[in-house]
């Protein structure tokens, strides 16, 4: 939780509203599977997605209250009373809570909002929205570069509407722009990841986002395959055997296969343990965030698709993969054009 403290305090205090592009209302035709509760969208009813879905993408917890409960344990009720202003908090309790959260007593006291209902810690949710917005703006700013087609003179990388309208999944504009937003945010985050790992000469800087979206597997399956290779295992069964040698008894090959196929969501604790096994826990935790984002993109494309027969999961995965390849190509063209523009000046 102490890693989130700069988000909650510093970024929030710098007015996150300036970094928060509101989500548009969305209308689903059918339920979303794994992310249905997080998005809080009902088929046939136009509504703005609940920003709690970002909590799951970024932390693996289904809402920010669950994340906080995991950090403070049996002190959760005391924290809730403090934040909602229900009771006066003793100095001892305040110090205990502050230590659990990795913040100062004064900082924790400033989080109290006195609201009986609504988000337990609005600052934390606002911080998660900033974390989504920053890589989104990076990608969007780069793609705002004009790369003129030599034949028709149009901007060759201004292709959102044209590209999505040509896909087998027929989505309305608000819906395909939400999917585009997910993929642009993930793309921007991967750019930062590649840059930071290149500075450290980490081999993972060669990882491509489109690689996590290979359509032959579920995105979590692609993540698990990357873990398998990093651990030097030939199969998921071999990875299961390796994890069992660490003293755990529930690393059944069948569980890994269900996670890999997307039948079950991989528990946060299991993803963390697998990441640690690679020797690069932070990098694999980050790649898991991206894998969750791609999973949501795939599932979302199926939900608002118009028509009685929605696209298949395989088609949805292909759409996500193809769009990521297009975004990677567009970014390469944009960066090359930026270099040309600088050379001219």
Kinemage of the C-alpha trace (Angstrom):
@kinemage 1
@onewidth
@group {chain A} dominant
@subgroup {mainchain}
@vectorlist {calphas} color= white
{ca unk a 1} P 0.000 0.000 0.000
{ca unk a 2} L 2.900 2.334 0.604
{ca unk a 3} L 3.573 2.199 -3.130
{ca unk a 4} L 0.131 3.745 -3.650
{ca unk a 5} L 0.725 6.533 -1.167
{ca unk a 6} L 2.287 8.950 -3.696
{ca unk a 7} L -0.730 8.391 -5.935
{ca unk a 8} L -3.248 9.027 -3.192
{ca unk a 9} L -1.480 12.086 -1.799
{ca unk a 10} L 0.705 13.877 -4.301
{ca unk a 11} L -1.020 13.208 -7.626
{ca unk a 12} L -4.474 13.750 -6.190
{ca unk a 13} L -3.457 17.048 -4.647
{ca unk a 14} L -2.308 18.218 -8.093
{ca unk a 15} L -5.922 18.125 -9.300
{ca unk a 16} L -6.457 14.730 -10.958
{ca unk a 17} L -9.559 16.106 -12.681
{ca unk a 18} L -7.178 17.664 -15.195
{ca unk a 19} L -5.902 14.148 -15.939
{ca unk a 20} L -9.266 12.435 -15.891
{ca unk a 21} L -11.136 12.042 -19.162
{ca unk a 22} L -14.673 10.935 -18.232
{ca unk a 23} L -15.924 7.628 -19.574
{ca unk a 24} L -18.825 7.826 -21.995
{ca unk a 25} L -22.133 6.005 -21.380
{ca unk a 26} L -22.067 2.499 -22.850
{ca unk a 27} L -24.867 0.160 -23.879
{ca unk a 28} L -24.345 -3.602 -23.793
{ca unk a 29} L -26.346 -6.164 -25.734
{ca unk a 30} L -25.298 -9.056 -23.490
{ca unk a 31} L -23.499 -9.499 -20.135
{ca unk a 32} L -19.732 -9.274 -19.778
{ca unk a 33} L -18.226 -12.376 -18.226
{ca unk a 34} L -15.330 -11.893 -15.808
{ca unk a 35} L -15.508 -8.097 -15.636
{ca unk a 36} L -19.286 -7.777 -15.462
{ca unk a 37} L -19.459 -6.847 -11.781
{ca unk a 38} L -16.492 -4.494 -11.974
{ca unk a 39} L -17.927 -2.448 -14.846
{ca unk a 40} L -21.400 -2.477 -13.249
{ca unk a 41} L -23.187 -2.353 -16.609
{ca unk a 42} L -26.567 -3.946 -17.302
{ca unk a 43} L -27.448 -5.040 -20.868
{ca unk a 44} L -29.939 -2.717 -22.534
{ca unk a 45} L -29.316 0.179 -20.133
{ca unk a 46} L -26.994 3.018 -21.150
{ca unk a 47} L -24.648 3.853 -18.267
{ca unk a 48} L -21.134 5.025 -17.490
{ca unk a 49} L -18.817 2.177 -16.397
{ca unk a 50} L -17.946 2.087 -12.720
{ca unk a 51} L -14.313 3.231 -12.296
{ca unk a 52} L -13.852 0.359 -9.825
{ca unk a 53} L -12.939 -1.786 -12.831
{ca unk a 54} L -9.593 0.029 -12.789
{ca unk a 55} L -8.993 -1.320 -9.274
{ca unk a 56} L -9.176 -4.856 -10.607
{ca unk a 57} L -7.000 -4.096 -13.619
{ca unk a 58} L -4.292 -2.470 -11.497
{ca unk a 59} L -4.345 -4.574 -8.325
{ca unk a 60} L -6.253 -7.800 -8.915
{ca unk a 61} L -8.747 -6.876 -6.190
{ca unk a 62} L -12.374 -6.561 -7.257
{ca unk a 63} L -12.833 -3.157 -5.618
{ca unk a 64} L -10.743 -0.654 -3.701
{ca unk a 65} L -12.407 -1.554 -0.385
{ca unk a 66} L -11.185 -5.147 -0.815
{ca unk a 67} L -7.683 -3.839 -1.519
{ca unk a 68} L -7.750 -1.715 1.637
{ca unk a 69} L -9.154 -4.592 3.704
{ca unk a 70} L -6.268 -6.751 2.522
{ca unk a 71} L -3.813 -4.128 3.794
{ca unk a 72} L -5.311 -3.342 7.204
{ca unk a 73} L -6.860 -6.714 8.092
{ca unk a 74} L -8.906 -6.639 11.289
{ca unk a 75} L -8.456 -2.871 11.505
{ca unk a 76} L -10.722 -2.348 8.487
{ca unk a 77} L -13.771 -1.337 10.511
{ca unk a 78} L -11.715 1.199 12.456
{ca unk a 79} L -10.456 2.659 9.182
{ca unk a 80} L -13.981 2.827 7.790
{ca unk a 81} L -15.172 4.658 10.908
{ca unk a 82} L -12.288 7.123 10.578
{ca unk a 83} L -12.842 7.826 6.887
{ca unk a 84} L -16.601 8.154 7.176
{ca unk a 85} L -16.364 10.178 10.383
{ca unk a 86} L -18.586 7.839 12.380
{ca unk a 87} L -16.533 7.861 15.569
{ca unk a 88} L -13.620 9.716 17.055
{ca unk a 89} L -10.457 7.684 16.420
{ca unk a 90} L -8.001 7.250 19.270
{ca unk a 91} L -4.340 8.143 18.802
{ca unk a 92} L -3.324 4.508 19.202
{ca unk a 93} L -5.736 3.326 16.492
{ca unk a 94} L -4.671 6.140 14.187
{ca unk a 95} L -1.003 5.174 14.546
{ca unk a 96} L -1.789 1.482 13.956
{ca unk a 97} L -3.739 2.253 10.781
{ca unk a 98} L -1.127 4.693 9.510
{ca unk a 99} L 1.622 2.097 9.984
{ca unk a 100} L -0.400 -0.530 8.108
{ca unk a 101} L -0.963 1.846 5.193
{ca unk a 102} L 2.579 3.253 5.120
{ca unk a 103} L 1.555 6.885 5.647
{ca unk a 104} L 1.916 9.432 8.440
{ca unk a 105} L -0.736 9.935 11.106
{ca unk a 106} L -1.465 13.425 9.803
{ca unk a 107} L -1.785 12.207 6.207
{ca unk a 108} L -4.196 9.458 7.179
{ca unk a 109} L -6.292 11.878 9.232
{ca unk a 110} L -6.596 14.137 6.167
{ca unk a 111} L -8.239 11.295 4.234
{ca unk a 112} L -11.361 11.483 6.377
{ca unk a 113} L -14.290 12.704 4.234
{ca unk a 114} L -17.296 12.097 6.460
{ca unk a 115} L -19.474 10.638 3.692
{ca unk a 116} L -21.827 7.922 4.876
{ca unk a 117} L -22.107 6.319 1.430
{ca unk a 118} L -20.100 6.084 -1.772
{ca unk a 119} L -16.452 5.093 -2.233
{ca unk a 120} L -14.568 4.407 0.969
{ca unk a 121} L -11.459 6.251 -0.202
{ca unk a 122} L -12.284 8.490 -3.202
{ca unk a 123} L -8.665 9.661 -3.421
{ca unk a 124} L -7.497 6.145 -4.160
{ca unk a 125} L -10.037 5.671 -6.947
{ca unk a 126} L -9.028 9.065 -8.366
{ca unk a 127} L -5.394 7.943 -8.273
{ca unk a 128} L -6.223 4.788 -10.227
{ca unk a 129} L -7.974 6.923 -12.832
{ca unk a 130} L -4.817 9.038 -13.148
{ca unk a 131} L -2.761 5.869 -13.680
{ca unk a 132} L -5.060 4.962 -16.560
{ca unk a 133} L -5.057 8.482 -17.962
{ca unk a 134} L -1.295 9.075 -18.080
{ca unk a 135} L -0.381 6.273 -20.538
{ca unk a 136} L -3.568 7.008 -22.483
{ca unk a 137} L -2.461 10.623 -22.968
{ca unk a 138} L 1.042 9.495 -23.955
{ca unk a 139} L -0.323 7.345 -26.773
{ca unk a 140} L -2.922 9.908 -27.806
{ca unk a 141} L -0.402 12.753 -27.920
{ca unk a 142} L 1.999 10.746 -30.064
{ca unk a 143} L -0.794 9.701 -32.417
{ca unk a 144} L -1.899 13.330 -32.769
{ca unk a 145} L 1.142 13.747 -35.041
{ca unk a 146} L 0.159 14.237 -38.665
{ca unk a 147} L 1.594 11.602 -40.995
{ca unk a 148} L 0.289 12.584 -44.398
{ca unk a 149} L -0.418 9.930 -46.988
{ca unk a 150} L 1.703 10.703 -50.111
{ca unk a 151} L -1.211 9.739 -52.357
{ca unk a 152} L -4.307 11.376 -50.854
{ca unk a 153} L -2.813 13.801 -48.323
{ca unk a 154} L -4.945 12.525 -45.424
{ca unk a 155} L -3.494 11.769 -42.002
{ca unk a 156} L -2.598 8.073 -42.343
{ca unk a 157} L -2.688 7.343 -38.594
{ca unk a 158} L -5.995 9.083 -37.822
{ca unk a 159} L -7.881 5.840 -38.324
{ca unk a 160} L -10.027 5.068 -35.260
{ca unk a 161} L -13.465 5.267 -36.878
{ca unk a 162} L -12.421 3.801 -40.216
{ca unk a 163} L -10.607 0.868 -38.612
{ca unk a 164} L -13.286 -0.141 -36.115
{ca unk a 165} L -16.126 0.171 -38.625
{ca unk a 166} L -14.357 -2.375 -40.849
{ca unk a 167} L -14.271 -5.088 -38.164
{ca unk a 168} L -16.575 -8.135 -37.938
{ca unk a 169} L -17.800 -6.971 -34.507
{ca unk a 170} L -20.270 -4.168 -35.211
{ca unk a 171} L -19.997 -1.712 -32.313
{ca unk a 172} L -21.489 1.746 -31.857
{ca unk a 173} L -19.046 4.642 -31.630
{ca unk a 174} L -19.099 4.977 -27.832
{ca unk a 175} L -18.460 1.273 -27.432
{ca unk a 176} L -15.573 0.946 -29.885
{ca unk a 177} L -14.012 4.114 -28.505
{ca unk a 178} L -14.051 2.519 -25.038
{ca unk a 179} L -12.245 -0.524 -26.443
{ca unk a 180} L -9.819 1.822 -28.225
{ca unk a 181} L -9.221 3.671 -24.954
{ca unk a 182} L -8.313 0.431 -23.177
{ca unk a 183} L -5.868 -0.510 -25.920
{ca unk a 184} L -4.293 2.953 -26.131
{ca unk a 185} L -3.772 3.095 -22.365
{ca unk a 186} L -2.189 -0.366 -22.435
{ca unk a 187} L -0.009 0.636 -25.392
{ca unk a 188} L 1.231 3.762 -23.611
{ca unk a 189} L 1.955 1.758 -20.480
{ca unk a 190} L 3.953 -0.757 -22.526
{ca unk a 191} L 6.011 2.055 -24.063
{ca unk a 192} L 7.017 3.207 -20.598
{ca unk a 193} L 7.718 -0.398 -19.539
{ca unk a 194} L 9.952 -1.024 -22.560
{ca unk a 195} L 11.847 2.222 -22.024
{ca unk a 196} L 12.482 1.578 -18.318
{ca unk a 197} L 13.593 -2.012 -18.915
{ca unk a 198} L 15.868 -0.949 -21.776
{ca unk a 199} L 17.632 1.423 -19.381
{ca unk a 200} L 18.221 -1.527 -17.043
{ca unk a 201} L 19.239 -3.806 -19.943
{ca unk a 202} L 16.394 -6.124 -18.926
{ca unk a 203} L 15.587 -8.686 -21.613
{ca unk a 204} L 11.875 -8.060 -21.041
{ca unk a 205} L 12.178 -4.725 -22.839
{ca unk a 206} L 11.723 -6.716 -26.063
{ca unk a 207} L 8.229 -7.776 -24.918
{ca unk a 208} L 5.525 -6.515 -27.261
{ca unk a 209} L 1.976 -5.842 -26.157
{ca unk a 210} L 0.718 -7.622 -29.265
{ca unk a 211} L 2.596 -10.678 -27.978
{ca unk a 212} L 0.367 -10.754 -24.897
{ca unk a 213} L -2.601 -10.591 -27.277
{ca unk a 214} L -1.688 -13.465 -29.609
{ca unk a 215} L -5.127 -14.666 -30.701
{ca unk a 216} L -4.324 -18.365 -30.361
{ca unk a 217} L -4.485 -18.024 -26.564
{ca unk a 218} L -6.365 -16.087 -23.929
{ca unk a 219} L -4.318 -13.019 -22.798
{ca unk a 220} L -3.770 -14.637 -19.384
{ca unk a 221} L -2.612 -17.751 -21.217
{ca unk a 222} L -0.053 -15.643 -23.083
{ca unk a 223} L 1.096 -14.169 -19.745
{ca unk a 224} L 1.437 -17.644 -18.254
{ca unk a 225} L 3.401 -18.761 -21.305
{ca unk a 226} L 5.806 -15.848 -20.758
{ca unk a 227} L 6.156 -16.928 -17.113
{ca unk a 228} L 6.752 -20.519 -18.186
{ca unk a 229} L 9.551 -19.512 -20.523
{ca unk a 230} L 11.128 -17.214 -17.918
{ca unk a 231} L 11.157 -20.134 -15.449
{ca unk a 232} L 12.756 -22.458 -18.001
{ca unk a 233} L 9.808 -24.891 -18.044
{ca unk a 234} L 8.725 -26.726 -21.179
{ca unk a 235} L 5.046 -27.071 -20.265
{ca unk a 236} L 2.470 -25.711 -17.828
{ca unk a 237} L 2.665 -29.069 -16.052
{ca unk a 238} L 6.389 -28.462 -15.607
{ca unk a 239} L 5.642 -25.010 -14.195
{ca unk a 240} L 3.121 -26.602 -11.839
{ca unk a 241} L 5.758 -29.089 -10.641
{ca unk a 242} L 8.250 -26.279 -10.072
{ca unk a 243} L 5.769 -24.284 -7.992
{ca unk a 244} L 4.867 -27.368 -5.938
{ca unk a 245} L 8.536 -27.785 -5.048
{ca unk a 246} L 8.286 -24.425 -3.262
{ca unk a 247} L 6.048 -26.008 -0.647
{ca unk a 248} L 2.678 -25.150 -2.142
{ca unk a 249} L 0.294 -28.065 -2.609
{ca unk a 250} L -2.446 -26.612 -4.766
{ca unk a 251} L -0.522 -25.890 -7.966
{ca unk a 252} L -2.438 -28.467 -9.993
{ca unk a 253} L -1.808 -28.489 -13.760
{ca unk a 254} L -5.576 -28.371 -14.264
{ca unk a 255} L -5.769 -25.048 -12.377
{ca unk a 256} L -3.065 -23.484 -14.525
{ca unk a 257} L -4.828 -24.709 -17.658
{ca unk a 258} L -8.131 -23.160 -16.531
{ca unk a 259} L -6.369 -19.863 -15.834
{ca unk a 260} L -4.604 -20.090 -19.182
{ca unk a 261} L -7.850 -20.622 -21.084
{ca unk a 262} L -9.677 -17.868 -19.206
{ca unk a 263} L -12.203 -20.268 -17.659
{ca unk a 264} L -11.297 -18.934 -14.209
{ca unk a 265} L -9.744 -15.632 -13.172
{ca unk a 266} L -6.253 -16.161 -11.821
{ca unk a 267} L -6.195 -15.158 -8.122
{ca unk a 268} L -4.000 -12.194 -7.301
{ca unk a 269} L -1.945 -14.264 -4.825
{ca unk a 270} L -1.233 -16.901 -7.480
{ca unk a 271} L -0.172 -14.300 -10.053
{ca unk a 272} L 2.144 -12.709 -7.479
{ca unk a 273} L 3.724 -16.062 -6.587
{ca unk a 274} L 4.284 -16.925 -10.261
{ca unk a 275} L 5.827 -13.532 -10.897
{ca unk a 276} L 8.249 -13.991 -7.990
{ca unk a 277} L 9.294 -17.357 -9.394
{ca unk a 278} L 10.584 -15.661 -12.559
{ca unk a 279} L 13.037 -13.498 -10.613
{ca unk a 280} L 11.432 -10.341 -12.066
{ca unk a 281} L 8.323 -9.957 -9.890
{ca unk a 282} L 7.714 -6.285 -10.611
{ca unk a 283} L 7.958 -6.729 -14.375
{ca unk a 284} L 5.586 -9.687 -14.392
{ca unk a 285} L 3.166 -7.904 -12.068
{ca unk a 286} L 3.097 -5.081 -14.611
{ca unk a 287} L 2.589 -7.490 -17.503
{ca unk a 288} L -0.303 -9.046 -15.576
{ca unk a 289} L -1.983 -5.623 -15.436
{ca unk a 290} L -1.699 -5.419 -19.220
{ca unk a 291} L -2.986 -8.979 -19.620
{ca unk a 292} L -6.044 -8.088 -17.529
{ca unk a 293} L -6.618 -4.993 -19.681
{ca unk a 294} L -6.467 -7.086 -22.852
{ca unk a 295} L -8.833 -9.632 -21.298
{ca unk a 296} L -11.313 -6.849 -20.592
{ca unk a 297} L -10.959 -5.544 -24.152
{ca unk a 298} L -11.717 -8.988 -25.586
{ca unk a 299} L -14.693 -9.567 -23.287
{ca unk a 300} L -16.017 -6.064 -23.848
{ca unk a 301} L -16.001 -6.373 -27.647
{ca unk a 302} L -18.347 -9.365 -27.343
{ca unk a 303} L -20.857 -7.599 -25.070
{ca unk a 304} L -22.047 -4.578 -27.124
{ca unk a 305} L -21.698 -6.163 -30.569
{ca unk a 306} L -24.901 -5.607 -32.517
{ca unk a 307} L -26.844 -8.453 -34.065
{ca unk a 308} L -28.325 -11.691 -32.763
{ca unk a 309} L -25.095 -13.609 -33.277
{ca unk a 310} L -22.095 -11.965 -31.564
{ca unk a 311} L -18.533 -12.492 -32.790
{ca unk a 312} L -16.728 -15.494 -31.368
{ca unk a 313} L -14.076 -15.193 -28.670
{ca unk a 314} L -11.489 -16.090 -31.287
{ca unk a 315} L -12.673 -13.216 -33.495
{ca unk a 316} L -12.608 -10.808 -30.549
{ca unk a 317} L -9.052 -11.841 -29.683
{ca unk a 318} L -8.059 -11.379 -33.331
{ca unk a 319} L -9.582 -7.883 -33.367
{ca unk a 320} L -7.641 -6.885 -30.241
{ca unk a 321} L -4.416 -8.341 -31.623
{ca unk a 322} L -4.835 -6.654 -35.010
{ca unk a 323} L -5.645 -3.290 -33.457
{ca unk a 324} L -2.571 -3.461 -31.230
{ca unk a 325} L -0.410 -4.225 -34.257
{ca unk a 326} L -1.957 -1.234 -36.013
{ca unk a 327} L -1.343 1.009 -33.000
{ca unk a 328} L 2.281 -0.163 -32.816
{ca unk a 329} L 2.707 0.594 -36.520
{ca unk a 330} L 1.012 3.996 -36.151
{ca unk a 331} L 3.280 4.874 -33.236
{ca unk a 332} L 6.361 3.929 -35.251
{ca unk a 333} L 5.199 6.200 -38.071
{ca unk a 334} L 4.415 9.015 -35.627
{ca unk a 335} L 7.793 8.803 -33.889
{ca unk a 336} L 9.577 8.732 -37.245
{ca unk a 337} L 7.603 11.795 -38.367
{ca unk a 338} L 8.445 13.634 -35.137
{ca unk a 339} L 12.125 12.987 -35.867
{ca unk a 340} L 11.744 14.338 -39.407
{ca unk a 341} L 9.963 17.442 -38.134
{ca unk a 342} L 12.774 18.141 -35.685
{ca unk a 343} L 15.434 17.707 -38.348
{ca unk a 344} L 13.680 20.294 -40.512
{ca unk a 345} L 13.873 22.868 -37.748
